[in-house]
Amino acid sequence: MSDYVETINLCRTFGKKKDLVKALDGVSISIKEGEIFGLLGPNGAGKTTLIKILTTLLLPTRGEAYVGGFNVVKEADKVRKIINLVSGGETPGYGILSVKENLWFFSQLYGLNSSVAKERSKRLMADLDFEQYANTRMSKLSTGYKQRMSLARGLLSDPKILFLDEPTLGLDVLTAKKLRNYVIDWAKQERKGTVLLTTHYMIEADEMCDRVAIISNGRILACDSPQVLKEDLRKTPIAKIEVSSVQTDFSFIEKVKGIIGYSETRNIQTGVTHLRVMVNDRKVFAEIESKLNEAELKVLAVNETEPTLEDVYIRLVGKGFEEAEEKAHA
């Protein structure tokens, strides 16, 4: 496989002098043809900025970027002919038009002839299981079916590379899985297309991606296959701790000597917070449990667990995605 997407020391800044923000700070990545490549990181990490540059929607401040061998600045017209972009949560068309009418409208923007447009629209609606809504106004569709239509619109032009910016955002589990499976089939079996995916869902990245890059504050912190990244943590002690509280501020855990990082997931319905803690020595787990008891918190369970992509991120930045985002926006 050859490099199909490549960036070289890519930088993008916003603002001037004192208000200068580095959205991308020397990003260099390469994506092989036929590869599903994941870009992981919290809000504000630079994921969407990178996608906007690669899809010719934004100019870089410095550095170079190539898609399909074409320079995204000097050969933007050639890049646009081989790509498409699907963003989660976006309005996929015009509400007053039906699904079929919207797909027809976009097919004409893409320059498809009538017979090809009709054939592809019909096939995509059938493949994504929403052909029964062909004559339904887009505004009447549920979020899940709007996202199916958005993916169909993105594949209508038969792109060589598909950019997916959080494509399953806000979808139910079954709909999200259906879309993931379809993208995998499209990339690996049917069209042998290339995919650049941004997502906050670690299970999604693990299931779909050949390789992932973790980005934070505009810099790439790690890049490899999910298996290799997780394997690198195999010797690092990681535990899941269940605590009977959803109101407590657990930031005091950071002060425990020997802790590498942690994440927390609060379940309002059960009143339980699930802490995922990474340490440099198993003895630290006892210290954490002692601190929780001192805070008069009931510890329900402590179990060591296998590493996940979330743990890879925690290892690199010290916090899970939700906590890192809260810190970034504080």
C-alpha positions as CSV (number, residue, x, y, z in Angstrom):
1,M,0.0,0.0,0.0
2,S,1.2,3.5,-0.8
3,D,0.7,6.7,1.2
4,Y,-2.7,8.2,0.1
5,V,-2.9,11.0,2.6
6,E,0.2,12.7,4.0
7,T,0.9,15.7,6.1
8,I,4.4,17.2,6.7
9,N,4.9,19.4,9.7
10,L,1.4,20.8,9.3
11,C,0.6,23.9,11.4
12,R,-2.5,26.0,11.8
13,T,-2.8,29.0,14.1
14,F,-5.8,31.3,14.8
15,G,-5.6,34.8,16.2
16,K,-2.7,37.1,16.6
17,K,0.1,37.6,19.1
18,K,-1.3,37.3,22.7
19,D,-4.4,35.6,21.5
20,L,-2.6,33.2,19.2
21,V,-4.0,29.6,19.3
22,K,-2.1,26.7,17.8
23,A,-4.8,24.3,16.5
24,L,-2.2,22.1,14.8
25,D,1.5,22.2,15.9
26,G,3.7,20.2,13.5
27,V,1.4,17.4,12.6
28,S,3.0,14.7,10.3
29,I,0.9,11.6,9.5
30,S,0.7,9.2,6.6
31,I,-2.4,7.1,5.7
32,K,-2.1,4.1,3.3
33,E,-4.5,3.5,0.4
34,G,-7.3,1.2,1.6
35,E,-6.6,2.0,5.3
36,I,-9.2,3.0,7.9
37,F,-7.2,5.5,10.0
38,G,-8.6,6.9,13.3
39,L,-7.9,10.3,14.8
40,L,-8.6,10.4,18.5
41,G,-8.6,13.2,21.0
42,P,-10.7,15.6,23.1
43,N,-12.6,18.6,21.8
44,G,-10.2,21.3,20.8
45,A,-7.3,18.8,20.1
46,G,-7.1,19.7,16.4
47,K,-9.1,16.8,14.8
48,T,-11.6,18.9,12.9
49,T,-9.0,21.5,11.9
50,L,-6.9,18.7,10.3
51,I,-9.9,17.4,8.4
52,K,-10.8,20.9,7.2
53,I,-7.3,21.3,5.8
54,L,-7.3,17.9,4.1
55,T,-10.7,18.6,2.5
56,T,-9.6,22.0,1.2
57,L,-12.0,23.9,3.5
58,L,-9.1,25.6,5.4
59,L,-5.6,26.7,4.5
60,P,-2.7,25.6,6.6
61,T,-0.5,28.3,8.2
62,R,2.7,26.2,7.5
63,G,3.6,22.8,6.3
64,E,2.3,20.6,3.5
65,A,-0.6,18.2,3.0
66,Y,-1.4,15.8,0.2
67,V,-4.4,13.7,-0.6
68,G,-4.2,11.2,-3.4
69,G,-0.9,12.7,-4.3
70,F,-2.4,16.1,-4.8
71,N,-1.3,19.2,-2.8
72,V,-4.4,20.4,-0.9
73,V,-3.5,24.1,-1.5
74,K,-2.1,24.1,-5.0
75,E,-4.3,21.3,-6.4
76,A,-7.5,21.8,-4.4
77,D,-9.8,21.1,-7.4
78,K,-8.2,17.7,-8.0
79,V,-8.5,16.8,-4.3
80,R,-12.2,17.7,-4.2
81,K,-12.9,15.3,-7.1
82,I,-11.7,12.2,-5.1
83,I,-13.0,13.0,-1.6
84,N,-16.2,13.4,0.4
85,L,-16.9,14.5,4.0
86,V,-19.6,13.2,6.5
87,S,-19.9,15.0,9.8
88,G,-22.0,13.6,12.7
89,G,-24.9,15.8,13.9
90,E,-24.9,17.9,10.6
91,T,-28.1,18.5,8.6
92,P,-27.6,16.2,5.6
93,G,-29.8,18.2,3.2
94,Y,-32.8,20.4,2.8
95,G,-35.7,19.7,5.2
96,I,-38.4,20.5,2.7
97,L,-37.1,18.0,0.2
98,S,-37.7,14.2,0.4
99,V,-34.8,11.8,0.9
100,K,-34.8,10.8,-2.7
101,E,-34.9,14.5,-3.9
102,N,-32.0,15.4,-1.6
103,L,-29.9,12.6,-3.0
104,W,-30.8,13.6,-6.5
105,F,-29.9,17.2,-5.7
106,F,-26.4,16.2,-4.4
107,S,-25.8,13.8,-7.3
108,Q,-26.2,16.8,-9.7
109,L,-23.7,18.8,-7.7
110,Y,-21.3,15.9,-8.0
111,G,-21.9,15.9,-11.8
112,L,-23.4,12.4,-12.0
113,N,-25.5,11.5,-15.0
114,S,-29.2,10.6,-14.4
115,S,-28.9,6.8,-14.7
116,V,-25.8,6.5,-12.4
117,A,-27.4,8.9,-9.9
118,K,-30.6,6.9,-9.7
119,E,-28.8,3.6,-9.5
120,R,-26.5,4.7,-6.7
121,S,-29.2,6.4,-4.7
122,K,-31.4,3.3,-4.9
123,R,-28.5,1.0,-3.9
124,L,-27.4,3.2,-1.0
125,M,-30.9,3.5,0.4
126,A,-31.3,-0.2,0.3
127,D,-27.9,-1.0,1.7
128,L,-28.4,1.4,4.6
129,D,-31.9,0.2,5.1
130,F,-33.9,3.4,4.7
131,E,-35.4,3.0,1.3
132,Q,-38.9,3.0,2.9
133,Y,-38.3,6.7,3.7
134,A,-37.4,7.6,0.1
135,N,-40.4,9.9,-0.3
136,T,-40.3,11.3,3.3
137,R,-39.2,14.8,3.9
138,M,-35.8,15.0,5.4
139,S,-37.0,17.2,8.3
140,K,-39.3,14.3,9.4
141,L,-36.5,11.8,9.8
142,S,-35.1,10.7,13.1
143,T,-31.5,11.4,14.0
144,G,-30.5,7.9,13.1
145,Y,-32.0,8.0,9.6
146,K,-30.7,11.5,9.0
147,Q,-27.2,10.1,9.6
148,R,-27.8,7.2,7.3
149,M,-28.8,9.7,4.6
150,S,-25.7,11.7,5.4
151,L,-23.5,8.7,4.9
152,A,-25.4,7.8,1.7
153,R,-24.8,11.4,0.4
154,G,-21.1,11.1,1.3
155,L,-20.8,7.8,-0.7
156,L,-22.9,9.0,-3.6
157,S,-19.9,10.5,-5.4
158,D,-18.0,7.2,-5.1
159,P,-15.0,8.9,-3.3
160,K,-11.6,7.4,-3.2
161,I,-11.2,8.7,0.3
162,L,-14.0,9.4,2.8
163,F,-13.6,11.7,5.8
164,L,-15.8,10.9,8.7
165,D,-16.0,13.5,11.5
166,E,-17.7,11.8,14.5
167,P,-20.2,10.0,12.2
168,T,-22.1,8.2,15.0
169,L,-22.5,11.2,17.3
170,G,-25.7,10.9,19.2
171,L,-26.8,7.6,17.6
172,D,-28.2,4.6,19.4
173,V,-26.0,1.5,19.7
174,L,-27.7,-0.5,16.9
175,T,-27.7,2.3,14.4
176,A,-24.1,3.2,15.2
177,K,-23.0,-0.4,14.7
178,K,-24.8,-0.7,11.4
179,L,-23.1,2.4,10.1
180,R,-19.7,1.2,11.3
181,N,-20.1,-2.2,9.7
182,Y,-21.2,-0.6,6.4
183,V,-18.1,1.7,6.3
184,I,-15.8,-1.3,7.1
185,D,-17.4,-3.3,4.2
186,W,-17.1,-0.3,1.9
187,A,-13.5,0.3,2.7
188,K,-12.3,-3.3,2.9
189,Q,-14.5,-5.4,0.6
190,E,-16.6,-3.4,-1.8
191,R,-14.7,-0.3,-3.0
192,K,-11.3,-0.6,-1.3
193,G,-11.7,3.0,-0.3
194,T,-9.6,5.0,2.3
195,V,-11.2,6.4,5.4
196,L,-10.0,9.0,7.9
197,L,-12.2,8.8,11.0
198,T,-12.4,11.1,14.0
199,T,-14.3,9.8,17.0
200,H,-14.7,10.0,20.8
201,Y,-15.8,6.4,21.0
202,M,-12.9,4.1,21.8
203,I,-14.9,0.9,21.0
204,E,-15.6,2.4,17.6
205,A,-12.0,3.1,16.9
206,D,-10.9,-0.3,18.1
207,E,-13.4,-2.1,16.0
208,M,-12.9,-0.1,12.8
209,C,-9.3,1.2,12.5
210,D,-6.2,-0.3,11.1
211,R,-4.2,2.4,12.9
212,V,-5.0,5.3,15.1
213,A,-3.3,8.5,16.0
214,I,-3.9,10.2,19.3
215,I,-3.8,14.0,19.2
216,S,-3.8,16.6,22.0
217,N,-3.2,20.3,21.9
218,G,-2.5,20.1,18.2
219,R,0.3,17.5,18.5
220,I,0.3,13.8,17.6
221,L,1.2,11.9,20.8
222,A,1.2,8.3,19.4
223,C,0.4,6.5,16.2
224,D,0.1,2.8,15.6
225,S,-2.4,-0.1,15.4
226,P,-4.9,-0.4,18.4
227,Q,-3.3,-3.7,19.2
228,V,0.2,-2.4,19.4
229,L,-0.8,0.7,21.5
230,K,-2.7,-1.5,24.0
231,E,0.1,-4.1,24.1
232,D,2.5,-1.4,25.2
233,L,0.4,-1.0,28.3
234,R,0.3,-4.7,29.1
235,K,2.7,-4.4,32.1
236,T,1.1,-1.3,33.5
237,P,-1.3,-2.0,36.4
238,I,-4.9,-0.8,35.6
239,A,-7.9,-1.2,37.8
240,K,-11.7,-0.5,37.7
241,I,-12.9,0.9,41.0
242,E,-16.7,1.2,41.7
243,V,-17.7,3.9,44.2
244,S,-21.1,4.5,45.6
245,S,-21.4,8.2,44.7
246,V,-22.0,10.4,41.6
247,Q,-21.7,13.8,43.4
248,T,-18.1,13.6,44.6
249,D,-15.2,15.5,43.0
250,F,-12.5,12.7,42.5
251,S,-9.7,15.1,41.5
252,F,-8.0,14.3,44.8
253,I,-6.9,11.0,43.3
254,E,-4.4,12.9,41.1
255,K,-2.4,13.7,44.2
256,V,-1.8,10.1,45.2
257,K,1.9,9.3,44.6
258,G,2.4,6.7,41.9
259,I,-0.8,7.4,39.9
260,I,-0.3,7.8,36.2
261,G,-3.8,8.9,35.4
262,Y,-7.5,8.1,35.7
263,S,-10.9,8.5,34.1
264,E,-14.4,8.5,35.6
265,T,-17.9,7.5,34.4
266,R,-20.9,8.5,36.5
267,N,-24.1,6.5,36.3
268,I,-26.9,8.7,37.7
269,Q,-29.4,5.9,37.5
270,T,-27.4,3.5,39.7
271,G,-25.7,6.2,41.8
272,V,-22.3,4.6,41.0
273,T,-19.1,6.1,39.7
274,H,-16.7,3.9,37.8
275,L,-13.1,5.0,38.1
276,R,-10.5,3.6,35.8
277,V,-7.1,4.1,37.4
278,M,-3.6,3.5,36.0
279,V,-0.6,3.3,38.4
280,N,3.1,2.5,38.3
281,D,2.8,-0.1,41.1
282,R,0.0,-2.3,42.3
283,K,0.5,-1.1,45.9
284,V,-0.9,2.3,44.8
285,F,-4.4,0.7,44.5
286,A,-4.5,0.2,48.3
287,E,-3.5,3.9,48.8
288,I,-6.3,5.0,46.5
289,E,-8.8,2.9,48.3
290,S,-7.6,4.3,51.6
291,K,-8.1,7.9,50.3
292,L,-11.6,7.0,49.1
293,N,-12.5,5.6,52.6
294,E,-11.1,8.8,54.2
295,A,-13.5,10.8,52.1
296,E,-16.3,8.6,53.5
297,L,-17.0,7.0,50.1
298,K,-18.1,3.4,49.9
299,V,-15.9,1.3,47.6
300,L,-18.0,-1.4,46.0
301,A,-15.3,-3.2,44.0
302,V,-11.7,-3.0,42.9
303,N,-10.7,-5.2,39.9
304,E,-7.7,-5.2,37.7
305,T,-8.4,-5.1,34.0
306,E,-6.9,-5.4,30.5
307,P,-5.7,-2.2,28.8
308,T,-8.0,-0.3,26.3
309,L,-7.5,2.6,23.9
310,E,-9.0,4.8,26.6
311,D,-6.1,3.7,28.8
312,V,-3.6,4.5,26.1
313,Y,-5.0,8.1,26.1
314,I,-4.9,8.3,29.9
315,R,-1.3,7.2,29.8
316,L,-0.4,9.9,27.4
317,V,-2.3,12.9,28.9
318,G,-3.0,11.8,32.5
319,K,-6.8,12.0,32.2
320,G,-9.7,10.3,30.3
321,F,-11.4,12.1,27.4
322,E,-14.2,13.7,29.5
323,E,-11.9,15.0,32.2
324,A,-9.4,16.3,29.6
325,E,-12.2,18.2,27.8
326,E,-13.4,19.8,31.1
327,K,-9.8,20.9,31.8
328,A,-9.4,22.3,28.3
329,H,-12.6,24.4,28.6
330,A,-12.1,25.5,32.2
